[in-house]
Amino acid sequence: MKTCPVSLTNEFRPPCILLNRCLAGMLLVLVSPAALAQKVPLWVVVGVVSSVLALVLVGALALSAPRLGKASLHVRLLVLWIVAFLLTSFFVENDWVIWTPMHLYILHLALLPIFVFRQLLRRIETSAVALSRTLLLGFLSVLLSAPTSIFVTSLSILPWQYFGKVTGIDTMGTEGPAPWCFLVTWVVLQSAMLIAWKIHRSERTAQAN
């Protein structure tokens, strides 16, 4: 495994290295002979790969934020959710209890691109050309929300199953949530970024006045 992409301070290195080790351990489990002898569920593969996305987003947050303390806290929380999920998987039989740490991890993963986008807003808003600034922010919002929505939806199996049972709507496909579920998640993430954009512009307008 490579070292953390954001190695600017010693404060950020230990939790980032810990997350790398957790990710390496999960990858070893996936490529073990026992795992290769049988079909690995898609959500397991998505869960492991999502850790890479989470690490990239935390790295982007660390590079764009003025301080690395928040990024270090995000890494610690991500590690906590992963370890808690692994422990409950071994010692607990109730599905909702087992998946509670994973749902917290999913929520955290969904919030990370919004945090990154807010930091990018503060940097890009200094651009002199309004049109280029708008186009760039629009591109970055899609770039951040699209891959995140795929991972978030793929891991949100129990919530989508529950929603399907309550409403009677077909929410599950053969390998996970139905395609329209991914679109809904993307719309929610994209809307959250647009709201953050509007709030940021309102704050700048208020400060200017």
Rosetta constraint file for C-alpha pairs under 8 A:
AtomPair CA 1 CA 20 HARMONIC 6.99 0.50
AtomPair CA 1 CA 21 HARMONIC 7.98 0.50
AtomPair CA 1 CA 24 HARMONIC 6.75 0.50
AtomPair CA 2 CA 20 HARMONIC 7.96 0.50
AtomPair CA 3 CA 17 HARMONIC 6.85 0.50
AtomPair CA 3 CA 20 HARMONIC 7.52 0.50
AtomPair CA 4 CA 13 HARMONIC 7.01 0.50
AtomPair CA 4 CA 16 HARMONIC 5.95 0.50
AtomPair CA 4 CA 17 HARMONIC 6.45 0.50
AtomPair CA 4 CA 20 HARMONIC 7.46 0.50
AtomPair CA 5 CA 56 HARMONIC 7.91 0.50
AtomPair CA 5 CA 59 HARMONIC 6.43 0.50
AtomPair CA 6 CA 12 HARMONIC 7.68 0.50
AtomPair CA 6 CA 13 HARMONIC 7.85 0.50
AtomPair CA 6 CA 59 HARMONIC 5.53 0.50
AtomPair CA 6 CA 62 HARMONIC 7.01 0.50
AtomPair CA 6 CA 63 HARMONIC 7.26 0.50
AtomPair CA 7 CA 12 HARMONIC 6.89 0.50
AtomPair CA 7 CA 13 HARMONIC 6.07 0.50
AtomPair CA 8 CA 12 HARMONIC 7.39 0.50
AtomPair CA 9 CA 13 HARMONIC 6.75 0.50
AtomPair CA 9 CA 68 HARMONIC 7.76 0.50
AtomPair CA 10 CA 14 HARMONIC 7.17 0.50
AtomPair CA 11 CA 68 HARMONIC 7.64 0.50
AtomPair CA 11 CA 69 HARMONIC 7.38 0.50
AtomPair CA 11 CA 72 HARMONIC 7.02 0.50
AtomPair CA 12 CA 16 HARMONIC 6.32 0.50
AtomPair CA 12 CA 68 HARMONIC 6.63 0.50
AtomPair CA 12 CA 69 HARMONIC 7.33 0.50
AtomPair CA 12 CA 71 HARMONIC 7.30 0.50
AtomPair CA 12 CA 72 HARMONIC 5.01 0.50
AtomPair CA 13 CA 17 HARMONIC 5.91 0.50
AtomPair CA 14 CA 18 HARMONIC 6.19 0.50
AtomPair CA 15 CA 19 HARMONIC 6.22 0.50
AtomPair CA 15 CA 72 HARMONIC 6.52 0.50
AtomPair CA 15 CA 75 HARMONIC 5.84 0.50
AtomPair CA 15 CA 76 HARMONIC 5.66 0.50
AtomPair CA 15 CA 79 HARMONIC 7.86 0.50
AtomPair CA 16 CA 20 HARMONIC 6.26 0.50
AtomPair CA 16 CA 55 HARMONIC 7.91 0.50
AtomPair CA 16 CA 72 HARMONIC 7.40 0.50
AtomPair CA 16 CA 75 HARMONIC 6.11 0.50
AtomPair CA 16 CA 76 HARMONIC 7.95 0.50
AtomPair CA 17 CA 21 HARMONIC 6.21 0.50
AtomPair CA 18 CA 22 HARMONIC 6.23 0.50
AtomPair CA 18 CA 79 HARMONIC 7.37 0.50
AtomPair CA 19 CA 23 HARMONIC 6.12 0.50
AtomPair CA 19 CA 55 HARMONIC 7.99 0.50
AtomPair CA 19 CA 75 HARMONIC 6.92 0.50
AtomPair CA 19 CA 76 HARMONIC 7.98 0.50
AtomPair CA 19 CA 78 HARMONIC 7.69 0.50
AtomPair CA 19 CA 79 HARMONIC 5.75 0.50
AtomPair CA 20 CA 24 HARMONIC 6.05 0.50
AtomPair CA 21 CA 25 HARMONIC 6.08 0.50
AtomPair CA 22 CA 26 HARMONIC 6.30 0.50
AtomPair CA 22 CA 79 HARMONIC 7.53 0.50
AtomPair CA 23 CA 27 HARMONIC 6.16 0.50
AtomPair CA 23 CA 48 HARMONIC 6.69 0.50
AtomPair CA 23 CA 51 HARMONIC 6.71 0.50
AtomPair CA 23 CA 52 HARMONIC 7.87 0.50
AtomPair CA 24 CA 28 HARMONIC 6.20 0.50
AtomPair CA 25 CA 29 HARMONIC 6.35 0.50
AtomPair CA 26 CA 30 HARMONIC 6.33 0.50
AtomPair CA 26 CA 48 HARMONIC 6.57 0.50
AtomPair CA 27 CA 31 HARMONIC 6.33 0.50
AtomPair CA 27 CA 48 HARMONIC 6.97 0.50
AtomPair CA 28 CA 32 HARMONIC 5.92 0.50
AtomPair CA 29 CA 35 HARMONIC 6.88 0.50
AtomPair CA 30 CA 35 HARMONIC 5.60 0.50
AtomPair CA 30 CA 36 HARMONIC 7.23 0.50
AtomPair CA 30 CA 40 HARMONIC 7.50 0.50
AtomPair CA 30 CA 45 HARMONIC 7.77 0.50
AtomPair CA 31 CA 35 HARMONIC 6.19 0.50
AtomPair CA 31 CA 36 HARMONIC 6.10 0.50
AtomPair CA 32 CA 36 HARMONIC 6.19 0.50
AtomPair CA 33 CA 37 HARMONIC 6.00 0.50
AtomPair CA 34 CA 38 HARMONIC 6.95 0.50
AtomPair CA 35 CA 39 HARMONIC 7.15 0.50
AtomPair CA 35 CA 40 HARMONIC 6.43 0.50
AtomPair CA 36 CA 40 HARMONIC 7.51 0.50
AtomPair CA 40 CA 44 HARMONIC 6.88 0.50
AtomPair CA 40 CA 45 HARMONIC 7.31 0.50
AtomPair CA 41 CA 45 HARMONIC 6.88 0.50
AtomPair CA 42 CA 46 HARMONIC 6.18 0.50
AtomPair CA 42 CA 175 HARMONIC 6.68 0.50
AtomPair CA 42 CA 176 HARMONIC 7.85 0.50
AtomPair CA 43 CA 47 HARMONIC 5.87 0.50
AtomPair CA 43 CA 154 HARMONIC 6.35 0.50
AtomPair CA 43 CA 155 HARMONIC 5.87 0.50
AtomPair CA 43 CA 176 HARMONIC 7.69 0.50
AtomPair CA 44 CA 48 HARMONIC 6.36 0.50
AtomPair CA 45 CA 49 HARMONIC 6.25 0.50
AtomPair CA 46 CA 50 HARMONIC 5.84 0.50
AtomPair CA 46 CA 151 HARMONIC 6.47 0.50
AtomPair CA 46 CA 154 HARMONIC 7.05 0.50
AtomPair CA 46 CA 155 HARMONIC 7.19 0.50
AtomPair CA 47 CA 51 HARMONIC 6.69 0.50
AtomPair CA 47 CA 151 HARMONIC 7.60 0.50
AtomPair CA 47 CA 155 HARMONIC 6.79 0.50
AtomPair CA 48 CA 52 HARMONIC 7.34 0.50
AtomPair CA 49 CA 53 HARMONIC 6.81 0.50
AtomPair CA 50 CA 54 HARMONIC 6.10 0.50
AtomPair CA 50 CA 151 HARMONIC 6.18 0.50
AtomPair CA 51 CA 55 HARMONIC 6.12 0.50
AtomPair CA 52 CA 56 HARMONIC 6.22 0.50
AtomPair CA 53 CA 57 HARMONIC 6.17 0.50
AtomPair CA 53 CA 148 HARMONIC 7.79 0.50
AtomPair CA 54 CA 58 HARMONIC 6.12 0.50
AtomPair CA 54 CA 109 HARMONIC 6.24 0.50
AtomPair CA 54 CA 112 HARMONIC 7.56 0.50
AtomPair CA 55 CA 59 HARMONIC 6.04 0.50
AtomPair CA 55 CA 75 HARMONIC 7.67 0.50
AtomPair CA 56 CA 60 HARMONIC 6.16 0.50
AtomPair CA 57 CA 61 HARMONIC 6.10 0.50
AtomPair CA 57 CA 112 HARMONIC 6.40 0.50
AtomPair CA 57 CA 113 HARMONIC 6.57 0.50
AtomPair CA 57 CA 116 HARMONIC 7.08 0.50
AtomPair CA 58 CA 62 HARMONIC 6.08 0.50
AtomPair CA 58 CA 71 HARMONIC 5.77 0.50
AtomPair CA 58 CA 74 HARMONIC 6.99 0.50
AtomPair CA 58 CA 75 HARMONIC 7.14 0.50
AtomPair CA 58 CA 112 HARMONIC 7.21 0.50
AtomPair CA 59 CA 63 HARMONIC 6.24 0.50
AtomPair CA 59 CA 71 HARMONIC 7.42 0.50
AtomPair CA 60 CA 64 HARMONIC 6.14 0.50
AtomPair CA 60 CA 116 HARMONIC 6.72 0.50
AtomPair CA 61 CA 65 HARMONIC 5.73 0.50
AtomPair CA 61 CA 71 HARMONIC 6.34 0.50
AtomPair CA 61 CA 115 HARMONIC 7.22 0.50
AtomPair CA 61 CA 116 HARMONIC 5.12 0.50
AtomPair CA 61 CA 119 HARMONIC 7.26 0.50
AtomPair CA 62 CA 66 HARMONIC 7.79 0.50
AtomPair CA 62 CA 67 HARMONIC 7.10 0.50
AtomPair CA 62 CA 68 HARMONIC 5.32 0.50
AtomPair CA 62 CA 70 HARMONIC 7.69 0.50
AtomPair CA 62 CA 71 HARMONIC 5.29 0.50
AtomPair CA 63 CA 68 HARMONIC 7.99 0.50
AtomPair CA 64 CA 116 HARMONIC 7.44 0.50
AtomPair CA 64 CA 119 HARMONIC 5.93 0.50
AtomPair CA 64 CA 120 HARMONIC 6.60 0.50
AtomPair CA 65 CA 119 HARMONIC 6.13 0.50
AtomPair CA 68 CA 72 HARMONIC 6.21 0.50
AtomPair CA 69 CA 73 HARMONIC 6.29 0.50
AtomPair CA 70 CA 74 HARMONIC 6.30 0.50
AtomPair CA 71 CA 75 HARMONIC 6.42 0.50
AtomPair CA 72 CA 76 HARMONIC 6.38 0.50
AtomPair CA 73 CA 77 HARMONIC 6.24 0.50
AtomPair CA 74 CA 78 HARMONIC 6.15 0.50
AtomPair CA 75 CA 79 HARMONIC 6.18 0.50
AtomPair CA 76 CA 80 HARMONIC 6.15 0.50
AtomPair CA 77 CA 81 HARMONIC 6.26 0.50
AtomPair CA 78 CA 82 HARMONIC 6.30 0.50
AtomPair CA 78 CA 105 HARMONIC 6.30 0.50
AtomPair CA 78 CA 108 HARMONIC 7.56 0.50
AtomPair CA 79 CA 83 HARMONIC 6.07 0.50
AtomPair CA 80 CA 84 HARMONIC 5.94 0.50
AtomPair CA 81 CA 85 HARMONIC 6.07 0.50
AtomPair CA 81 CA 101 HARMONIC 4.99 0.50
AtomPair CA 81 CA 102 HARMONIC 6.32 0.50
AtomPair CA 81 CA 104 HARMONIC 6.66 0.50
AtomPair CA 81 CA 105 HARMONIC 5.50 0.50
AtomPair CA 82 CA 86 HARMONIC 6.28 0.50
AtomPair CA 82 CA 101 HARMONIC 7.10 0.50
AtomPair CA 82 CA 102 HARMONIC 7.00 0.50
AtomPair CA 82 CA 105 HARMONIC 7.23 0.50
AtomPair CA 83 CA 87 HARMONIC 6.15 0.50
AtomPair CA 84 CA 88 HARMONIC 6.09 0.50
AtomPair CA 84 CA 101 HARMONIC 5.95 0.50
AtomPair CA 85 CA 89 HARMONIC 6.03 0.50
AtomPair CA 85 CA 98 HARMONIC 6.16 0.50
AtomPair CA 85 CA 99 HARMONIC 6.71 0.50
AtomPair CA 85 CA 100 HARMONIC 7.60 0.50
AtomPair CA 85 CA 101 HARMONIC 5.18 0.50
AtomPair CA 85 CA 102 HARMONIC 5.91 0.50
AtomPair CA 86 CA 90 HARMONIC 6.60 0.50
AtomPair CA 87 CA 91 HARMONIC 6.30 0.50
AtomPair CA 88 CA 92 HARMONIC 5.02 0.50
AtomPair CA 88 CA 97 HARMONIC 7.37 0.50
AtomPair CA 88 CA 98 HARMONIC 5.11 0.50
AtomPair CA 89 CA 93 HARMONIC 7.39 0.50
AtomPair CA 89 CA 98 HARMONIC 5.64 0.50
AtomPair CA 92 CA 97 HARMONIC 7.27 0.50
AtomPair CA 92 CA 98 HARMONIC 6.43 0.50
AtomPair CA 93 CA 97 HARMONIC 7.91 0.50
AtomPair CA 93 CA 98 HARMONIC 7.23 0.50
AtomPair CA 94 CA 98 HARMONIC 6.21 0.50
AtomPair CA 95 CA 99 HARMONIC 6.02 0.50
AtomPair CA 96 CA 100 HARMONIC 5.97 0.50
AtomPair CA 97 CA 101 HARMONIC 7.90 0.50
AtomPair CA 98 CA 102 HARMONIC 7.71 0.50
AtomPair CA 99 CA 103 HARMONIC 6.01 0.50
AtomPair CA 100 CA 104 HARMONIC 6.31 0.50
AtomPair CA 101 CA 105 HARMONIC 6.15 0.50
AtomPair CA 102 CA 106 HARMONIC 6.08 0.50
AtomPair CA 103 CA 107 HARMONIC 6.12 0.50
AtomPair CA 103 CA 156 HARMONIC 7.21 0.50
AtomPair CA 104 CA 108 HARMONIC 6.07 0.50
AtomPair CA 105 CA 109 HARMONIC 6.04 0.50
AtomPair CA 106 CA 110 HARMONIC 6.15 0.50
AtomPair CA 106 CA 152 HARMONIC 5.75 0.50
AtomPair CA 106 CA 155 HARMONIC 7.13 0.50
AtomPair CA 106 CA 156 HARMONIC 7.43 0.50
AtomPair CA 107 CA 111 HARMONIC 6.28 0.50
AtomPair CA 107 CA 152 HARMONIC 7.90 0.50
AtomPair CA 108 CA 112 HARMONIC 6.26 0.50
AtomPair CA 109 CA 113 HARMONIC 7.60 0.50
AtomPair CA 109 CA 148 HARMONIC 7.33 0.50
AtomPair CA 109 CA 152 HARMONIC 7.20 0.50
AtomPair CA 110 CA 114 HARMONIC 7.55 0.50
AtomPair CA 110 CA 148 HARMONIC 6.51 0.50
AtomPair CA 110 CA 149 HARMONIC 7.41 0.50
AtomPair CA 110 CA 152 HARMONIC 6.58 0.50
AtomPair CA 110 CA 189 HARMONIC 7.37 0.50
AtomPair CA 111 CA 115 HARMONIC 6.37 0.50
AtomPair CA 112 CA 116 HARMONIC 6.23 0.50
AtomPair CA 113 CA 117 HARMONIC 5.97 0.50
AtomPair CA 113 CA 144 HARMONIC 5.59 0.50
AtomPair CA 113 CA 145 HARMONIC 6.65 0.50
AtomPair CA 113 CA 148 HARMONIC 7.56 0.50
AtomPair CA 114 CA 118 HARMONIC 6.21 0.50
AtomPair CA 114 CA 189 HARMONIC 7.77 0.50
AtomPair CA 114 CA 192 HARMONIC 7.22 0.50
AtomPair CA 114 CA 193 HARMONIC 5.86 0.50
AtomPair CA 114 CA 196 HARMONIC 7.79 0.50
AtomPair CA 115 CA 119 HARMONIC 6.47 0.50
AtomPair CA 116 CA 120 HARMONIC 6.24 0.50
AtomPair CA 117 CA 121 HARMONIC 6.09 0.50
AtomPair CA 117 CA 140 HARMONIC 7.57 0.50
AtomPair CA 117 CA 141 HARMONIC 6.80 0.50
AtomPair CA 117 CA 144 HARMONIC 7.81 0.50
AtomPair CA 117 CA 193 HARMONIC 7.03 0.50
AtomPair CA 118 CA 122 HARMONIC 6.74 0.50
AtomPair CA 118 CA 193 HARMONIC 7.99 0.50
AtomPair CA 118 CA 196 HARMONIC 6.77 0.50
AtomPair CA 118 CA 197 HARMONIC 7.47 0.50
AtomPair CA 118 CA 200 HARMONIC 7.98 0.50
AtomPair CA 119 CA 123 HARMONIC 6.81 0.50
AtomPair CA 120 CA 124 HARMONIC 5.99 0.50
AtomPair CA 121 CA 125 HARMONIC 5.75 0.50
AtomPair CA 121 CA 137 HARMONIC 7.39 0.50
AtomPair CA 121 CA 197 HARMONIC 7.30 0.50
AtomPair CA 121 CA 200 HARMONIC 7.63 0.50
AtomPair CA 122 CA 126 HARMONIC 7.42 0.50
AtomPair CA 124 CA 133 HARMONIC 6.57 0.50
AtomPair CA 124 CA 137 HARMONIC 7.70 0.50
AtomPair CA 125 CA 133 HARMONIC 6.86 0.50
AtomPair CA 127 CA 133 HARMONIC 6.27 0.50
AtomPair CA 128 CA 133 HARMONIC 7.97 0.50
AtomPair CA 129 CA 133 HARMONIC 6.18 0.50
AtomPair CA 130 CA 134 HARMONIC 6.17 0.50
AtomPair CA 131 CA 135 HARMONIC 6.23 0.50
AtomPair CA 132 CA 136 HARMONIC 5.99 0.50
AtomPair CA 133 CA 137 HARMONIC 6.14 0.50
AtomPair CA 134 CA 138 HARMONIC 6.06 0.50
AtomPair CA 135 CA 139 HARMONIC 6.13 0.50
AtomPair CA 136 CA 140 HARMONIC 6.13 0.50
AtomPair CA 137 CA 141 HARMONIC 6.07 0.50
AtomPair CA 138 CA 142 HARMONIC 6.47 0.50
AtomPair CA 139 CA 143 HARMONIC 6.09 0.50
AtomPair CA 140 CA 144 HARMONIC 6.04 0.50
AtomPair CA 141 CA 145 HARMONIC 6.00 0.50
AtomPair CA 141 CA 190 HARMONIC 6.75 0.50
AtomPair CA 141 CA 193 HARMONIC 6.64 0.50
AtomPair CA 142 CA 146 HARMONIC 5.67 0.50
AtomPair CA 142 CA 190 HARMONIC 7.02 0.50
AtomPair CA 143 CA 147 HARMONIC 7.22 0.50
AtomPair CA 144 CA 148 HARMONIC 6.59 0.50
AtomPair CA 145 CA 149 HARMONIC 5.90 0.50
AtomPair CA 145 CA 186 HARMONIC 6.24 0.50
AtomPair CA 145 CA 189 HARMONIC 5.87 0.50
AtomPair CA 145 CA 190 HARMONIC 6.08 0.50
AtomPair CA 146 CA 150 HARMONIC 6.66 0.50
AtomPair CA 146 CA 186 HARMONIC 6.15 0.50
AtomPair CA 147 CA 151 HARMONIC 6.64 0.50
AtomPair CA 148 CA 152 HARMONIC 6.01 0.50
AtomPair CA 149 CA 153 HARMONIC 5.88 0.50
AtomPair CA 149 CA 182 HARMONIC 6.30 0.50
AtomPair CA 149 CA 185 HARMONIC 5.53 0.50
AtomPair CA 149 CA 186 HARMONIC 5.06 0.50
AtomPair CA 149 CA 189 HARMONIC 7.22 0.50
AtomPair CA 150 CA 154 HARMONIC 6.09 0.50
AtomPair CA 150 CA 182 HARMONIC 6.10 0.50
AtomPair CA 150 CA 186 HARMONIC 7.89 0.50
AtomPair CA 151 CA 155 HARMONIC 6.18 0.50
AtomPair CA 152 CA 156 HARMONIC 6.17 0.50
AtomPair CA 152 CA 185 HARMONIC 7.67 0.50
AtomPair CA 153 CA 157 HARMONIC 7.45 0.50
AtomPair CA 153 CA 177 HARMONIC 6.88 0.50
AtomPair CA 153 CA 181 HARMONIC 6.77 0.50
AtomPair CA 153 CA 182 HARMONIC 5.68 0.50
AtomPair CA 153 CA 185 HARMONIC 6.55 0.50
AtomPair CA 154 CA 176 HARMONIC 6.23 0.50
AtomPair CA 154 CA 177 HARMONIC 6.36 0.50
AtomPair CA 154 CA 182 HARMONIC 7.99 0.50
AtomPair CA 156 CA 160 HARMONIC 6.35 0.50
AtomPair CA 156 CA 177 HARMONIC 7.92 0.50
AtomPair CA 157 CA 161 HARMONIC 6.09 0.50
AtomPair CA 157 CA 176 HARMONIC 6.65 0.50
AtomPair CA 157 CA 177 HARMONIC 6.55 0.50
AtomPair CA 158 CA 162 HARMONIC 6.04 0.50
AtomPair CA 159 CA 163 HARMONIC 6.06 0.50
AtomPair CA 160 CA 164 HARMONIC 6.10 0.50
AtomPair CA 160 CA 171 HARMONIC 6.09 0.50
AtomPair CA 160 CA 172 HARMONIC 7.28 0.50
AtomPair CA 160 CA 177 HARMONIC 6.79 0.50
AtomPair CA 161 CA 165 HARMONIC 6.30 0.50
AtomPair CA 161 CA 171 HARMONIC 6.57 0.50
AtomPair CA 161 CA 172 HARMONIC 6.74 0.50
AtomPair CA 162 CA 166 HARMONIC 6.21 0.50
AtomPair CA 163 CA 167 HARMONIC 6.03 0.50
AtomPair CA 163 CA 168 HARMONIC 7.90 0.50
AtomPair CA 163 CA 169 HARMONIC 7.73 0.50
AtomPair CA 163 CA 171 HARMONIC 7.58 0.50
AtomPair CA 164 CA 168 HARMONIC 5.18 0.50
AtomPair CA 164 CA 169 HARMONIC 4.92 0.50
AtomPair CA 164 CA 170 HARMONIC 5.76 0.50
AtomPair CA 164 CA 171 HARMONIC 5.39 0.50
AtomPair CA 164 CA 172 HARMONIC 7.79 0.50
AtomPair CA 165 CA 169 HARMONIC 7.37 0.50
AtomPair CA 170 CA 178 HARMONIC 7.55 0.50
AtomPair CA 171 CA 177 HARMONIC 5.68 0.50
AtomPair CA 171 CA 178 HARMONIC 5.17 0.50
AtomPair CA 171 CA 181 HARMONIC 6.90 0.50
AtomPair CA 172 CA 176 HARMONIC 5.62 0.50
AtomPair CA 172 CA 177 HARMONIC 4.27 0.50
AtomPair CA 172 CA 178 HARMONIC 4.84 0.50
AtomPair CA 173 CA 177 HARMONIC 5.46 0.50
AtomPair CA 173 CA 178 HARMONIC 4.90 0.50
AtomPair CA 173 CA 179 HARMONIC 7.99 0.50
AtomPair CA 177 CA 181 HARMONIC 6.16 0.50
AtomPair CA 177 CA 182 HARMONIC 7.60 0.50
AtomPair CA 178 CA 182 HARMONIC 7.32 0.50
AtomPair CA 179 CA 183 HARMONIC 6.85 0.50
AtomPair CA 180 CA 184 HARMONIC 6.30 0.50
AtomPair CA 181 CA 185 HARMONIC 6.27 0.50
AtomPair CA 182 CA 186 HARMONIC 6.16 0.50
AtomPair CA 183 CA 187 HARMONIC 6.13 0.50
AtomPair CA 184 CA 188 HARMONIC 6.26 0.50
AtomPair CA 185 CA 189 HARMONIC 6.27 0.50
AtomPair CA 186 CA 190 HARMONIC 5.93 0.50
AtomPair CA 187 CA 191 HARMONIC 5.89 0.50
AtomPair CA 188 CA 192 HARMONIC 6.18 0.50
AtomPair CA 189 CA 193 HARMONIC 6.39 0.50
AtomPair CA 190 CA 194 HARMONIC 6.29 0.50
AtomPair CA 191 CA 195 HARMONIC 6.13 0.50
AtomPair CA 192 CA 196 HARMONIC 6.21 0.50
AtomPair CA 193 CA 197 HARMONIC 6.10 0.50
AtomPair CA 194 CA 198 HARMONIC 6.20 0.50
AtomPair CA 195 CA 199 HARMONIC 6.15 0.50
AtomPair CA 196 CA 200 HARMONIC 6.07 0.50
AtomPair CA 197 CA 201 HARMONIC 6.25 0.50
AtomPair CA 198 CA 202 HARMONIC 6.12 0.50
AtomPair CA 199 CA 203 HARMONIC 6.15 0.50
AtomPair CA 200 CA 204 HARMONIC 6.29 0.50
AtomPair CA 201 CA 205 HARMONIC 6.11 0.50
AtomPair CA 202 CA 206 HARMONIC 6.13 0.50
AtomPair CA 203 CA 207 HARMONIC 6.17 0.50
AtomPair CA 204 CA 208 HARMONIC 6.11 0.50
AtomPair CA 205 CA 209 HARMONIC 6.29 0.50
